[in-house]
Amino acid sequence: MSATPFPRNRAALAAAPAADAPPARPRTPLLRSAADLTPSLFDQVVCAIGLILLWDALLSVMMSAPSQRFILRAGGAPESSGDTIKQLIFAGLYATALLRIVMLHGVRAFRYLSIPMALMVVLAIASSQWSHDPSLTIRRSVALVGTTIFGLYVGLSYGEVALARLIHRAVFVLAVLSALLAIGLPSYGLMPAEQGSQWRGVFSHKNGLGDAMAFGLTAGLFVLRSRPVTDTMALVWRLGTFAIMAGCLAMSGSATALIVATAGMTLVMLVTHRQDAGSLALELYGGTMVIMLAAIFALLNLESIVALLGRDITLTGRTLIWDFAFRMIEQQPVLGYGFSAFWSGLDAPGALFWRTSGRFDIHAHNGFIQTTLDVGLLGLGLFLVAYVIYLSRIARIVPVDRSGAARWHIVFAMMLLLGNVAESSLLIQNGLLWFLFTAFQTRLAKTVHAHALTPRPAAGRRPKLQNGIPVAESRS
């Protein structure tokens, strides 16, 4: 039995490891507990209700007759009496969120709000000065403020894994209700026959059902990969929820949602496959190259691909709308036509498209184009700045996050872009993606702030640990 040599000097003694010393850990294991952060039961109920409402689910069923559920109004100009009830419900939700923020976190919590996103909201309000319909722009801008506040509230209340779990559970409830409605009351749960009779469930449109299922499947897979289930019955239950949501996704017939779900779940498998940053960077680089090559191949063979998918080369008329939108953007490129006012009535700027094409679309079928129509290139530029800041924070946190929870931000960043390629779901009042973007920006900003405040251990010394978390030494 060989004896351990005794250090010959004081420096060597300080550097020598203690026999009972715990193994050295990085300074950021606090991220694991933060990722599982869950609020009080009251806040959980408020957040769950808000999440369902922002998906435009249930209310569309309760406040309209079957024959009224899919009426293409002239840009949304005439509003039904149900809209007033919805406005009151959302007002109560947003007021509750603001009150809880002040009670639990104080007004200083607003420092976690993304500045470029806040400026986009200010720009939306200011756009009433040049809007075709100033009163409509003001009303919907106020709702956009509330949506942003609710996103801040949820971002402060939930960690990444806990929020993904909330999304999965909420979508599962919507999936069950949608399946029951589509099968039991097809006059409510199906699209009109002239629209294809696909499932729409408790949503106002089949694309809403498809989008929700895409997010639910992706979020559920992330939770399963981040916090593996060891109990057999729990695993069977989880797989059962996946099967129901996948069935609703297939029955919705939403091609965009199918692409988003496939890409999202693939990326989840990719980013949770390795836990070291080097492997993650290599896999992300390889995945990006594959996506770029696939996009180039798709562009070169577009006609064959759309024919194989049973669709037309105009992508169900979207390219016609985009061509019209680009020509209108050229006329007012910097500030746009006013938030949510471009398609606001028979005398709105967008009405020209209705008269010339015979189509009555009420958005541009692309989130980035619609944002430019609403608040111009200035608003789109602010979004790009917010998105770049979001990516930079992801790059800062992911390499030091041992739990892997921060990698959910990578998945959401991709889904945010994909979800706005063929649909307009970016800068929208009471809109799900704007709410989620605000929530995840807030969560990540808070994580970065906590990471920055964690003291770095001095050279040659081990940090003091409390429950596995480095803590600062107290000064006498």
N, C-alpha and C positions, 0 to 999 in steps of 0.2 A: 504494500500500500504506500504509494508515494505521497509525500507531504506537499501541500501547496506552498510555494516559496513566499516568504514574508517580504512585503515591499520595503525597499531600502531607504526611501525618502518620503517626505510628506506629500509631494505631488503624486507619486505613484500610489500612495495610500488613498488619496482622494479619488484617483481614477479607478482603483480596484473595485470590482463589483462586490456587493455584500452577499453573503451566503444565502440570506433569506429575502433578498430584494426581489420584488416582482419584476417580470420581464418588461423591458422598455416598450412603451406604446406611443404611437403618434399623438399629436396634440389635439386631434379632432374626433375622438370617439363620441363626443357629445352629440354628433350628428345623428347617431342611431336613435337615441331617446327622443330627440327633437322630431325625427321623421315619423314617429308613432304618436306624436302629440294629439290628444283628443280633448275637446272642450267638455263643459258640463252637459248634463242631459238636456237642459233647456236649449242651450246653444246647438246641440246636435239636432234637435227637432226643428229649430228655426232654419238651420242650414239645409237639412233634408227637404223641407217644404220649399225653400227658395230654389234649390237645385231643380226640383220637379217643375216649378212654375217657370223657371227660365228656359226649360226645354219646350215651353209652349204645349205642355201636356195637361190633360184632364180638364182644364178650363174650356178648351175648345169644344169638348164634348158636352160639358154641363151647361154651357151658355148658348148653344145653337141647336137648331133642328137638323136632322140628317140632310135635308135638301139645301141647307144654308152653309154647310161646312166647307164647301169648296167653290165659293163664288168669287171669281176674279173681279174684284171691285176696280173701279177706274183709279188706279194708283192708290187705293185705300182712301179715297176722298170721303165718301159717306161712311161714317162710323156707326156701328150698331150700339144699342143700349148696353150690351155686354161689355163694351170697351170701358165704360165708366166704372163698372164693377171691378174689372181687371185693374184699372188705374188705382182704385182705392185699395185693393189687395196689395199691389206692389208698393204703394205709398206706405202702408203699414209695415210691410216687410223691410223696406229701406230705412224707415224711421227706427225700427227695432234694432237694426244693424248698427246705425249711427250711435244710438244710445248705449249699446253693449260695448262698442269700441271705446267710448269715453269712460264708461264705468270700469272696464277691465284693464284698459291700456293707457288711457289718458290721451290728450290731444297730440302728444308727441308721437303717437303711433302713426300719424300721417306722414312722418318722415320716410317711412318704408314704401310709400306710394311712388311709382315710377314717374319722374318729372316729365319726360316726353309724353307719357300717356295722359297725365294731368293737363298738359298743354293741348293735347288733342281734344279733350273735353271742353276746355276754354274756347278753343277755336270753333267747336261745334256750336257753342252758345253764341259766340260772336257772329257766326254765319247767318244769324237771323237778320242781320243788317242788309244782306244782299240776297236773301232767300226769296224764292218765288212765293212761298207761303210762310211768312214770319211767325205767325201764331203756332203753326204746326211744328216748325223748327224749335221754338221755345219749349213747347210741351215735351217733345221727344228729347230735347237736350237735358231737361230736368230729369227725365227718366234715365238718361245716360249717366248723369251724376249719381243717381241712386244705384244703378248697376255697378258703377265703379266703387262706391262705398261698400256695397255688399261683397264685392270681390276682396276688398281690403279686410273686411271683417272675417271672411272665411280663411283668407291667407294668414291672418294672425292667429286663428283658432286651431287650424289643422296642420299637421305635418304632412310630408309628401305621401307616405304610405297610408296614413289615416284618410287623407283626402281621396286617394285612389280607391280605397275601400268603400268610402261613402258613395263615390260615383258608381262603383260596381253594384252596390246594394240598391241604390235608387233606380238604376236602369233595370235591374232584375224585377223590381216591383212593376215598373212601367211595361216590361216585356210580358209579364203574366197578365196584367190588365188588358194589354193590347191584343194578346192572343184570345182571351175570353171574349173581348168585344168583336173581334174580326170573325170568330166562329159563331158566337151566340147572337150578335146583332150586326149582321153584315151591312145593314143600311147606315150604321154609324162607323163600323170598323174597316170598311173597304172604300177605296177610291171609286168615284163614279165609273160606270161602264165605259163611257167614252174616254176615260183616262186610263183604262187598263185593268181596273178592279183589283189592283194590288192592295196589300195590307197597309193601313195607316194607323190602326189601333186607336189609342187615346190622343194621337197627334192630329194636327190639321192637315198634314200632307205626308205622303209616303217617305219623302226625303227626311222629314223630321224623325220618323221611326228608325230609318236606316242609320242616320247620324248618331242617334242615341245608342243604338246597339253596337255601333263601331267603337264608341268611347267606352261602353260598359265592358265589352270583350277585352279591349286593350288594357283597361284599368284592372280588371280581374286577373288577367294573366300576369301583370306586373306584381300585384299583391302576392299571387301564388309563387312567383319566382323569388320575390324578396323575402317573404316570410313563409317558407315551405310548410305544408300541412302534413303531419305525421299520422294523424288518426284516419283510419280507412273510411269511416262513415262521413267524416268531414270532407275528405277528398271526393267521395262520390257525390256529396251534395254540391260541392263547388263545380264539378264537371257537369252536373245536372243544370245548374244555372247557365253555364256556357252553352249547353245544348239548346235551351229555350231561347236565349238571346240570338244564337246563330240561326235558329229557325225563323225568328222574326226578321232578322236581317235579310235572309234569303227571300222571304215572302214579300218584303217591301219592294223588291226589284230595283233598289237604288244602286246604280253602278258606282257612283261617287263614293257612297258609304262603304261598298264592298272593297274598293281600292284602299280607302283610308284604313279600314279594319285590317286588311291583309298587310299593308305596310306597317301599321302600328304594332301588330302582334309580332311581325318579323323583327322589327327593331327592338322590341322588348326582349326577345330571345337573344338578340345580338348583344345588347348592352349588359345583360345580366349573365352572359356566358362566362366572362372573365371578371375578376375582381381587381386586377392590377391595371393602372392607367395606361401603361405602355401597350398592352394587348388590346385595350379598348380603343386607343387611338388608331392602331393598325387595322382593326376590324372596321371601325367607322370609315377610315380612308378607303378600304377595299369596298365596303358597301356603297359609299358615295360614287366610286368609279363604276360599279355595276349599274347603279341607278342612272348615271349620266349616259352610259353606253346604251342602256335600255331606252332612254328617252330619245337618243339619236336614232336608234333603230325604229322606234315608233313613228318619229317624224318622217323618216324616209319611206315607211310603208303604211302611212296613215289610212289610205283608202282601203287597203286589204284588211287592216286590223278592225276598222269600224264596221266593215261588211261582215267580218267573222263574228263580231259581237252583236250583229243585227241592228246596227244604228247607222244613221246617215252621216255624211261627211261634215255636215254643219253642227254635229254634236247636239242634236235635237234643237237646232236653231240658235245655239249659243253664239256661234261665230257671227251670225247676223247682228245680234245684239252688241257684241264686242266691237264690230266695225262701226256701228252707229255711235256707240259710246266714245270711241277714240276720236271720231269727228266732232263730237260735242265737247270733249275735253280740250281740243285745239282752240275752241272759241273762248273758254274761260279756264285756262290751265292752272293758275296759281291758287285761287281760292275756291274754285268749284261753284256749284249752284245753290249751296245751302244744305245743311245737314237734313237728310231724310225728306228733301223737297223735290228732288228731280223727277220722281214718278208720282207726285202728289195730287194729280187731278187731270181733267180733260184739257186744261189750258196750261199744264206744266210743261217744262222742256221735253220730258220723256214722252209726252203724248204724240209728238211728231213721229216717233217710231211706231206707235199703235196705228196711226192713220196710214202710214206708208207700207207697213208689213201685214197688217191684219192680226198681229199677235198682241196679247195684252199681258206682257210680262211686267212685273212690278219691282224688279231689281235687275242688276246687270249680270247675274249669274257668275260673278267673280268678285271676291271681296276687295281686292286691291283696286280694280277698276271702279267699283261702287264707291269706295272711300275717296278716290280721286274726283269722282263726280260730285260727291257731297262736300268735301273740304279741300279739294284741289291737291296739287302736288305738294303744297306745304304740309297738309295733313298726312299724306302718304309718306313724306320725308320724316315726319315726327314718328310715325309707326316704325319705319326702318331703323331709326336711331334707337327706339325702345327695344326693338328686336335684337339689334347688335349688342346693346348693353346686357340684355338677357343672356345671349350666347356667351358673352365674355365672363359673366358671373358663373355660368355653368362650367366653363373651362377652368375657372379658378377653384371651384368647390369639388368637382367630380374626382380629381386626382387624390384628394385628401379625405374623401368620404369612404370610410370602411364599411358602412352599412349598405352602400349601393343605392340608397333611396334617392339621392340627388340625380341619379340617372333617369328618373322619371321625367325630369325637365327636358332631357334630350328627346324623349318620345313625344312629349307634348309640343315641343318646338316644331317637330316635323309634322305632327297632325294639324297644327295651326295653319301651316302653309298649305298642306294638301286639302284641308277642308275649305279653303277659299279659292281654289283653282276653278272649280265649276259651280260654286255656290257663293252667295253673298252673306257671310256670317261674321264679319270682322267688327266694324264700328257700327253696332246696332244697339239701340236702347232695349233693355230687358233681353239682351242677347247672351246666349250661353258662352260663346267663345270669348267675347270681350270680358265677361265675368271671370272665366277661367284664366285668361291671360293676366288679368289684374291680380287674381288670387295667387297664381304661381310666381308672378313677379314679386309680390309682397313676401311670400314664403321664402323665396331665394334671397331677397334683400335682407331679411331678418337673419337668415342663416349666415350670410356673408358678414353681417354686422357682429353676430355672436362669435364667429370664427376670428374676426379681427381683434376682438376684445380678449380672447384667450391668450394669456401670457406665454411667450416662448421660453422654454427652459434654458437656463444659462449654460454656456459651454462647459462641459465636463461635469455637469450636475444633472441628476435625475429630477424631473418635475414631481412635485407632491401630487398624489392621486387621491381623489375622494369618489368612491363608487366608480372607479375606473376613469374619472374625468380629471384632467390637470386643473389645479386650482392655484391661485396666487398665494404667496406666502404672506402671512399677516405681519404687520409691523408694530412693534411695541412702542 
